[in-house]
């Protein structure tokens, strides 16, 4: 799989997670996003990244997910802003 294909796959998966997040009550969203980011951390460790890089990866995934949720809500996707 090429680098571009991996990036597209990641973006697609993050979009799916973001749509699931938007469907949750606001009070449950942070916990859900932490769980998702944690899965990416675990995967990073399993794929050979050291702890510092895996933590950075987890933090990036969490930020990207939060940003996608914000964009989805702002654009009105998944009845954004009404949860």
N, C-alpha and C positions, 0 to 999 in steps of 0.2 A: 504494500500500500504506500502510495507516495505521500510526501509531507502535506501536500494540498488536500489529498483525500482524507488524511487523518484530521486535519484542521476542520474540514467540512463536517466530518463525522462528529467531532467534538462540539462544534457549534450547533449541529442538529440536536444532539443529546442535551446540551445546555438549554436550548429552546424548549424541549419537552419538559425538562425539570422546571423551567420558569413558568410554563403554562400550568403545571401541576401546583406550583407554589401560589400562583394568583388565585386558584380555585379554593385554596385553604382560607380559613378565617385569619385575619391579620395577626391575632395573638399566637398562632401556630407557625407562622412563616419562618421566623428566625431559626427556630429549632429544626425545622425541615431542611432549610438551607445549610445549616451546620452539619446535619447528617450527610447530605449530598457531598459537600466539600470534604467531609471526613472520608467518604468512600474513595474520592480521588486521591487523597493522601495515602490511604492504604494501598491503592493500586500503584501509586508512584513508588512506594517502598518495595512492593513486590516486583516492580520492574527495574530495580537497581538504583534508584535515586537515594542519596543519603538523606538523613533526617532534615537537615536545613533546607535542602532543595525541595523535598517533599512538602515541608511546611509552607514554603513560598508558593508551590504549586497549589496547595490547598487554599491558601489565602487568595491567590489569583482567581481560582475557580469560584470562590465565594463572592468576590467582588464582581466578576462577570455575571454571575447568576443574579445578584442584587440589581445590577444595572439592567439586565434583561427584564426582570420583573418590573422595574420602574418604567421602562420603555413600553412594555405591554400595557401597564395600567394607564399611562399617559395617552396611549393611542386608542384606548377603549377596548383593547383585545380582552377576550374572556370576561366581558362585562366589567372591564377595569374600572377601578375607583368605586365600585359599588359593593365590594365584599365587606 
